[in-house]
Amino acid sequence: MTLRRRGEKATISIQEHMAIDVCPGPIRPIKRISDYFPRFPRGLPPGAAPRAPAAPAPPPAAAAAARPRSPSDGARDEDVDQLFGAHGSSPGPGPARPPAKPPEDEPDADGYESDDCTALGTLDFSLLYDQENNALHCTISKAKGLKPMDHNGLADPYVKLHLLPGASKANKLRTKTLRNTLNPTWNETLTYYGITDEDMIRKTLRISVCDEDKFRHNEFIGETRVPLKKLKPNHTKTFSICLEKQLPPRRWKQTRTAAPLLQVDKAEDKSLEERGRILISLKYSSQRQGLLVGIVRCAHLAAMDANGYSDPYVKTYLKPDVDKKSKHKTAVKKKTLNPEFNEEFCYEIKHGDLAKKTLEVTVWDYDIGKSNDFIGGVVLGINAKGERLKHWFDCLKNKDKRIERWHTLTNELPGAVLSD
C-alpha cells in the first residue's frame, strides 16, 4: 500500500496501517496499552512515582534495515511491533503478569453465585416432634432466591415432604403453589400423624421444592434431607439452609436401637411400611357396662386405586362372636390415605369377660361394583404381642380411662376373614 507524504512515496505495513489514528492531522501510531495501564513493581509505595520502562535496544539487523528510513518511521515501526507483534510480552524488561482474576465472591451476571447451593435458593422451615400425640409438625416458612424455571424468569414453587425410607403417596404432604415468584412465603404447617419414637430414630424427612407446570411435568428445583434423630421431643428446631441438587437414592439399613418399641424382621418391616397405621382408643365404661372402641384416624395407608389413593373405611369385631353381632363399620372417606374418622362403638360385655376376648380391627378400600380391597389389620387381645398386648392390658387395668395408641397395620391378620 502506498501513501503520499510531502511529495514522496513511503511504504507502510498492514500492522502500522491498523494502528494509525484516523483523525485529521499528522499520521501517528496509537499509544501502547501499557501507557494507559502502567505497571508498578512489587513493593513500590502507592505514593511513589513509577519509573517509565526503558525501551529495549533494537537488534543490529533491525537497526541496519532502518538506516535508509527517517527516524520518525523507525520509531513508529518500533511502537507497532511492540503493540501487535509481541502478543502479551511486556514493554519493560520484566516478564508479563497474568490479568487479575475477579474476586471469588463476586456474583454472576444473572444475580446468583457460581456455587450450586446458592443458585438453587434457600429454604426456611421448622420441625416439632409432639411425643405425646405422636405427631411431627413441619412448618414451611419461606424460600429465597429460587432458581428461575419459567420463560418469564420466575417460577411457580411449592414444597412437598416425604418420609424415608418408604417414600410414597401415603406419606407425601405438600404446600399450596405460589405463582410467579422466586421468593415465596408459605407459612404452612404440614403434620405427620402416627410417628413413633422408633420412627424418629431411623427415618429421614426429605423436603423438596418444585416448580408447578400446567401443561407438562412439574420440575424439580432443589431439596434437603433432615434425619429425624436430630430433633428433640417437644422442642421446635428452626432451619435455614441451602437447597441441593437431587440426591441419588440410598440403600436404607435397619438400625438397631437400645430399646426398640417393636421388634420386626426385614420381611415384615417391608409389609408394615406399605400398609400404614391406625390410632385406636379403648375404654371400659362402668356406667354403660361395655367396652368403648374408638377409631380416631389412619395414617400412611397403602394406595389401592389407580389414582394413587384409597377410599378407606374401618371394621371392628370382638371375637369369639357366636351370634355374629359384633361387627361395626365406620363411614367411607373418599380419596385419601390419611383419613380421620373420630367414631366410637360400644360392645356390651362384662369386665371379667374381656380377658377371653380379642378385638380385630381391619381397614378396607371401598370399590363400587366389585369386591372391596383389604388394606391391613391389627389384633388386640391376650394373644397379641408388644404394644398391642400392652394396650389391651392397660385398658383392663384402668377402668373408665380412655387410652389411645397407634398400631401398625399388617397385611396378614390371623383369624380374620379377608373378604367383605
C-alpha positions as CSV (number, residue, x, y, z in Angstrom):
1,M,0.0,0.0,0.0
2,T,1.4,3.5,-0.8
3,L,0.8,6.8,0.8
4,R,1.8,10.3,-0.4
5,R,3.5,12.4,2.3
6,R,5.4,15.7,1.5
7,G,5.8,14.8,-2.2
8,E,7.4,11.4,-1.6
9,K,6.2,7.8,-1.6
10,A,6.5,5.6,1.5
11,T,5.6,2.0,2.1
12,I,3.9,1.0,5.5
13,S,3.0,-2.4,6.8
14,I,-0.6,-3.5,7.4
15,Q,0.1,-3.6,11.2
16,E,1.1,0.0,11.0
17,H,-2.0,0.8,9.0
18,M,-4.2,-0.7,11.6
19,A,-2.5,1.3,14.3
20,I,-2.9,4.7,12.7
21,D,-5.2,7.3,14.2
22,V,-8.0,8.1,11.8
23,C,-8.2,11.8,12.8
24,P,-7.2,14.9,10.9
25,G,-3.6,15.9,11.3
26,P,-0.3,14.2,11.1
27,I,-0.3,10.4,11.0
28,R,0.5,9.0,14.4
29,P,0.5,5.5,15.9
30,I,-1.8,4.9,18.8
31,K,-0.3,4.7,22.3
32,R,0.7,1.4,23.7
33,I,-1.7,-0.3,26.1
34,S,0.9,-0.2,28.8
35,D,0.8,3.6,28.7
36,Y,-2.8,3.6,29.8
37,F,-2.1,0.9,32.5
38,P,1.3,1.5,33.9
39,R,2.9,-1.5,35.7
40,F,4.1,-0.9,39.3
41,P,6.9,-3.1,40.6
42,R,6.0,-5.0,43.8
43,G,6.9,-3.2,47.0
44,L,6.6,0.3,45.5
45,P,4.6,2.6,47.8
46,P,1.4,3.9,46.3
47,G,2.5,7.5,46.5
48,A,5.8,6.9,44.8
49,A,6.0,7.8,41.1
50,P,6.7,4.8,38.9
51,R,9.7,4.9,36.6
52,A,9.0,4.7,32.9
53,P,10.1,1.4,31.4
54,A,13.2,1.6,29.3
55,A,12.7,0.9,25.6
56,P,14.6,-2.2,24.5
57,A,17.6,-1.6,22.2
58,P,16.8,-2.7,18.6
59,P,18.9,-5.6,17.3
60,P,21.7,-4.8,14.8
61,A,19.8,-6.3,11.9
62,A,16.7,-4.1,12.6
63,A,19.0,-1.0,13.0
64,A,20.7,-1.7,9.7
65,A,17.3,-2.1,7.9
66,A,16.1,1.2,9.4
67,R,19.1,3.3,8.3
68,P,17.7,4.5,4.9
69,R,14.4,5.4,6.6
70,S,13.6,8.5,8.5
71,P,13.9,8.5,12.4
72,S,10.1,9.0,12.8
73,D,9.4,5.9,10.6
74,G,11.7,3.8,12.7
75,A,10.1,4.9,16.0
76,R,6.7,4.3,14.5
77,D,7.6,0.7,13.4
78,E,9.1,0.0,16.8
79,D,5.8,1.0,18.5
80,V,3.7,-1.0,16.1
81,D,5.9,-4.1,16.6
82,Q,5.6,-3.8,20.3
83,L,1.8,-3.4,20.1
84,F,1.0,-6.1,17.6
85,G,4.0,-8.4,17.3
86,A,4.8,-9.0,20.9
87,H,1.4,-10.7,21.8
88,G,1.5,-10.3,25.5
89,S,5.1,-9.5,26.1
90,S,5.7,-6.6,28.3
91,P,7.4,-3.4,27.0
92,G,9.7,-3.5,30.1
93,P,12.5,-5.9,30.9
94,G,10.3,-7.9,33.4
95,P,8.0,-10.8,32.5
96,A,4.3,-10.1,31.9
97,R,1.9,-10.8,34.7
98,P,-1.4,-12.6,34.1
99,P,-4.5,-10.5,34.2
100,A,-6.1,-10.1,37.6
101,K,-8.9,-12.6,38.3
102,P,-12.3,-11.4,39.6
103,P,-13.0,-12.0,43.3
104,E,-14.4,-15.4,44.0
105,D,-17.3,-14.0,46.0
106,E,-18.4,-11.7,43.1
107,P,-21.9,-12.7,41.9
108,D,-22.5,-13.9,38.4
109,A,-24.2,-11.7,35.8
110,D,-27.6,-13.4,36.4
111,G,-27.6,-12.5,40.1
112,Y,-26.5,-15.9,41.5
113,E,-23.2,-17.0,42.8
114,S,-21.4,-19.7,40.9
115,D,-21.9,-22.1,43.9
116,D,-24.8,-24.5,43.1
117,C,-26.2,-24.2,46.6
118,T,-26.9,-20.5,46.4
119,A,-28.0,-20.8,42.7
120,L,-30.9,-23.1,43.7
121,G,-32.0,-20.9,46.6
122,T,-32.5,-21.2,50.4
123,L,-35.4,-22.6,52.4
124,D,-36.6,-21.6,55.9
125,F,-38.6,-24.2,57.9
126,S,-39.1,-25.6,61.4
127,L,-39.8,-29.1,62.8
128,L,-41.5,-30.1,66.0
129,Y,-42.0,-33.7,67.3
130,D,-45.0,-33.9,69.6
131,Q,-44.2,-37.0,71.5
132,E,-47.4,-37.2,73.5
133,N,-49.6,-37.1,70.4
134,N,-47.2,-39.0,68.1
135,A,-47.2,-36.1,65.6
136,L,-44.4,-34.4,63.5
137,H,-45.3,-30.8,62.7
138,C,-43.4,-29.3,59.7
139,T,-43.8,-25.6,59.3
140,I,-42.7,-24.3,55.9
141,S,-42.0,-20.6,56.2
142,K,-40.4,-19.2,53.0
143,A,-37.8,-19.6,50.3
144,K,-35.3,-17.0,48.9
145,G,-33.6,-16.7,45.6
146,L,-35.0,-19.8,43.9
147,K,-33.7,-20.8,40.5
148,P,-35.9,-19.4,37.7
149,M,-37.7,-22.2,35.9
150,D,-40.2,-20.5,33.6
151,H,-39.7,-18.4,30.4
152,N,-40.6,-15.2,32.3
153,G,-37.6,-15.7,34.6
154,L,-39.8,-16.7,37.6
155,A,-41.3,-19.9,39.0
156,D,-44.5,-21.4,40.5
157,P,-43.0,-23.1,43.6
158,Y,-44.4,-25.5,46.1
159,V,-42.9,-27.7,48.8
160,K,-43.5,-31.4,49.2
161,L,-42.5,-33.7,52.1
162,H,-41.6,-37.4,52.1
163,L,-40.6,-39.7,55.0
164,L,-37.7,-42.0,54.1
165,P,-37.5,-45.0,53.8
166,G,-40.8,-45.8,52.2
167,A,-41.5,-42.7,50.2
168,S,-44.9,-43.0,48.5
169,K,-48.2,-41.1,48.2
170,A,-49.1,-42.5,51.6
171,N,-46.6,-40.3,53.4
172,K,-46.4,-37.4,50.9
173,L,-47.5,-33.9,52.0
174,R,-47.3,-30.7,50.1
175,T,-48.0,-27.0,50.4
176,K,-50.0,-24.8,48.1
177,T,-48.5,-23.4,44.9
178,L,-47.5,-19.7,44.8
179,R,-47.4,-18.2,41.3
180,N,-44.7,-16.1,39.6
181,T,-42.2,-15.7,42.4
182,L,-38.7,-16.6,43.3
183,N,-39.1,-15.6,47.0
184,P,-42.3,-17.4,48.1
185,T,-43.8,-17.2,51.6
186,W,-46.0,-20.1,52.6
187,N,-46.2,-20.1,56.4
188,E,-47.9,-23.5,56.2
189,T,-47.8,-26.3,58.8
190,L,-47.9,-29.9,57.5
191,T,-48.4,-32.7,60.1
192,Y,-47.5,-36.4,60.0
193,Y,-49.6,-38.4,62.4
194,G,-48.6,-41.8,63.9
195,I,-44.9,-41.0,64.3
196,T,-43.3,-43.1,67.0
197,D,-40.0,-42.9,68.8
198,E,-38.7,-45.7,66.6
199,D,-39.5,-43.6,63.5
200,M,-37.6,-40.7,65.0
201,I,-34.5,-42.8,65.3
202,R,-34.5,-44.4,61.8
203,K,-36.4,-42.1,59.5
204,T,-35.3,-39.1,57.5
205,L,-37.5,-36.2,56.3
206,R,-37.0,-35.2,52.6
207,I,-38.1,-31.7,51.8
208,S,-38.2,-30.8,48.0
209,V,-39.0,-27.6,46.3
210,C,-40.6,-27.9,42.8
211,D,-42.0,-25.7,40.1
212,E,-45.6,-26.5,39.0
213,D,-46.4,-26.6,35.3
214,K,-49.9,-26.9,34.0
215,F,-49.2,-28.5,30.6
216,R,-46.2,-30.7,31.4
217,H,-44.4,-32.4,34.3
218,N,-43.6,-30.4,37.3
219,E,-39.9,-29.5,37.5
220,F,-37.5,-30.2,40.4
221,I,-35.7,-27.2,41.9
222,G,-33.8,-28.4,44.9
223,E,-34.1,-30.5,48.1
224,T,-32.7,-31.0,51.6
225,R,-32.9,-34.0,54.0
226,V,-33.1,-33.9,57.8
227,P,-32.6,-37.1,59.9
228,L,-35.3,-37.1,62.5
229,K,-32.9,-38.3,65.2
230,K,-31.5,-34.7,65.3
231,L,-34.8,-33.5,66.8
232,K,-35.5,-33.4,70.5
233,P,-39.0,-34.3,71.6
234,N,-41.4,-31.3,72.2
235,H,-38.7,-28.9,71.1
236,T,-39.1,-26.8,67.9
237,K,-35.9,-26.6,65.8
238,T,-35.6,-24.0,63.1
239,F,-33.6,-24.4,59.9
240,S,-32.4,-22.0,57.2
241,I,-30.4,-24.0,54.7
242,C,-29.4,-24.0,51.0
243,L,-31.2,-26.3,48.6
244,E,-29.1,-29.1,47.0
245,K,-29.4,-31.0,43.7
246,Q,-31.4,-34.2,43.7
247,L,-29.6,-36.8,45.8
248,P,-29.2,-40.3,44.5
249,P,-31.4,-43.0,46.2
250,R,-29.8,-44.6,49.2
251,R,-29.9,-48.1,50.5
252,W,-31.6,-47.8,53.8
253,K,-30.5,-50.1,56.5
254,Q,-32.4,-51.3,59.6
255,T,-30.7,-49.8,62.6
256,R,-30.6,-51.5,66.0
257,T,-31.8,-49.4,68.9
258,A,-31.1,-49.9,72.6
259,A,-34.8,-50.3,73.4
260,P,-36.9,-50.8,70.3
261,L,-40.6,-50.4,70.6
262,L,-41.4,-53.1,68.1
263,Q,-39.3,-56.0,67.1
264,V,-39.8,-56.8,63.4
265,D,-37.8,-58.7,60.8
266,K,-36.9,-57.3,57.4
267,A,-39.7,-59.0,55.5
268,E,-42.4,-58.0,58.0
269,D,-41.0,-54.4,58.1
270,K,-41.5,-54.1,54.4
271,S,-45.1,-55.0,54.7
272,L,-45.6,-52.7,57.6
273,E,-44.3,-49.7,55.6
274,E,-46.7,-50.5,52.8
275,R,-49.9,-50.9,55.0
276,G,-50.0,-47.8,57.2
277,R,-51.0,-47.2,60.8
278,I,-54.2,-46.7,62.8
279,L,-55.0,-44.7,66.0
280,I,-57.3,-46.7,68.3
281,S,-58.8,-45.7,71.7
282,L,-60.0,-48.2,74.3
283,K,-62.1,-47.5,77.4
284,Y,-64.1,-49.8,79.6
285,S,-67.1,-47.8,80.8
286,S,-68.5,-48.9,84.2
287,Q,-71.6,-46.7,83.6
288,R,-72.5,-48.3,80.3
289,Q,-71.1,-51.8,81.2
290,G,-69.3,-52.1,78.0
291,L,-66.1,-51.6,76.0
292,L,-65.9,-48.4,74.0
293,V,-63.7,-48.7,70.9
294,G,-62.8,-45.5,69.2
295,I,-61.5,-45.3,65.6
296,V,-59.7,-42.0,65.6
297,R,-57.7,-41.9,62.3
298,C,-55.3,-43.7,60.0
299,A,-52.0,-42.6,58.5
300,H,-49.9,-43.5,55.5
301,L,-52.3,-46.1,54.2
302,A,-51.4,-48.2,51.2
303,A,-52.9,-46.9,47.9
304,M,-55.3,-49.4,46.4
305,D,-56.9,-47.4,43.5
306,A,-55.4,-46.5,40.1
307,N,-55.4,-42.8,41.0
308,G,-52.8,-43.5,43.8
309,Y,-55.3,-43.2,46.6
310,S,-57.9,-45.3,48.5
311,D,-61.5,-44.9,49.8
312,P,-60.9,-46.3,53.2
313,Y,-63.3,-47.4,56.0
314,V,-62.7,-49.5,59.2
315,K,-64.5,-52.5,60.5
316,T,-64.2,-53.9,64.1
317,Y,-65.1,-57.4,65.5
318,L,-65.0,-58.6,69.1
319,K,-64.3,-62.3,68.9
320,P,-65.2,-65.0,69.6
321,D,-68.5,-63.8,68.2
322,V,-71.1,-66.7,68.4
323,D,-74.1,-64.6,67.4
324,K,-72.1,-62.6,64.7
325,K,-73.5,-59.3,66.1
326,S,-70.2,-57.6,66.9
327,K,-69.5,-56.1,63.6
328,H,-69.2,-52.3,63.4
329,K,-68.2,-50.2,60.5
330,T,-67.2,-46.5,60.0
331,A,-68.1,-44.2,57.2
332,V,-66.1,-44.3,54.0
333,K,-63.6,-41.5,53.4
334,K,-63.1,-40.7,49.7
335,K,-59.7,-40.4,48.0
336,T,-57.4,-40.2,51.0
337,L,-54.5,-42.1,52.5
338,N,-54.7,-40.2,55.8
339,P,-58.4,-40.4,56.8
340,E,-59.9,-39.0,60.0
341,F,-62.9,-40.9,61.4
342,N,-63.5,-40.0,65.1
343,E,-66.1,-42.7,65.5
344,E,-66.8,-44.8,68.6
345,F,-68.5,-48.1,69.1
346,C,-69.8,-49.8,72.2
347,Y,-69.6,-53.5,73.0
348,E,-71.8,-54.5,75.9
349,I,-69.8,-57.0,77.9
350,K,-68.8,-57.7,81.5
351,H,-65.4,-56.5,82.5
352,G,-64.4,-60.1,83.6
353,D,-65.1,-61.5,80.2
354,L,-62.7,-59.1,78.3
355,A,-59.7,-61.3,79.2
356,K,-61.2,-64.0,77.0
357,K,-61.9,-61.7,74.0
358,T,-60.0,-60.5,71.0
359,L,-60.6,-57.2,69.2
360,E,-60.0,-57.4,65.5
361,V,-59.7,-54.1,63.5
362,T,-59.5,-54.1,59.7
363,V,-59.1,-51.3,57.2
364,W,-60.7,-51.7,53.7
365,D,-60.8,-49.8,50.4
366,Y,-64.4,-49.3,49.2
367,D,-65.0,-50.1,45.5
368,I,-68.2,-49.7,43.5
369,G,-69.3,-52.7,41.5
370,K,-66.6,-55.1,42.8
371,S,-65.2,-56.6,45.9
372,N,-63.7,-54.2,48.4
373,D,-59.9,-54.4,48.8
374,F,-58.3,-55.3,52.1
375,I,-55.7,-52.8,53.2
376,G,-54.5,-54.0,56.6
377,G,-55.5,-55.0,60.1
378,V,-54.4,-55.4,63.7
379,V,-55.4,-57.7,66.6
380,L,-55.7,-56.6,70.2
381,G,-56.1,-59.1,73.0
382,I,-54.4,-61.6,75.3
383,N,-52.9,-63.4,72.3
384,A,-51.3,-60.3,70.9
385,K,-47.7,-59.2,71.3
386,G,-45.8,-56.0,72.0
387,E,-47.7,-52.7,72.0
388,R,-51.0,-54.4,71.1
389,L,-50.9,-56.6,74.2
390,K,-49.8,-53.7,76.4
391,H,-52.7,-51.6,75.1
392,W,-55.2,-54.3,75.9
393,F,-53.9,-54.9,79.4
394,D,-53.8,-51.1,80.1
395,C,-57.5,-50.9,79.2
396,L,-58.4,-53.8,81.5
397,K,-56.4,-52.4,84.5
398,N,-57.7,-48.8,84.1
399,K,-61.5,-48.7,84.1
400,D,-63.2,-45.5,82.9
401,K,-59.9,-44.2,81.4
402,R,-59.6,-43.6,77.7
403,I,-56.3,-44.9,76.3
404,E,-55.1,-44.1,72.8
405,R,-52.3,-45.9,71.0
406,W,-51.0,-46.1,67.4
407,H,-50.7,-49.5,65.9
408,T,-49.1,-50.7,62.7
409,L,-51.4,-52.4,60.1
410,T,-50.2,-55.7,58.8
411,N,-51.1,-57.5,55.6
412,E,-51.8,-60.8,57.4
413,L,-54.4,-61.0,60.1
414,P,-54.7,-64.4,61.8
415,G,-58.3,-65.4,62.3
416,A,-59.8,-62.6,60.2
417,V,-61.9,-63.1,57.1
418,L,-60.2,-61.2,54.3
419,S,-63.3,-60.5,52.3
420,D,-66.1,-58.1,52.7
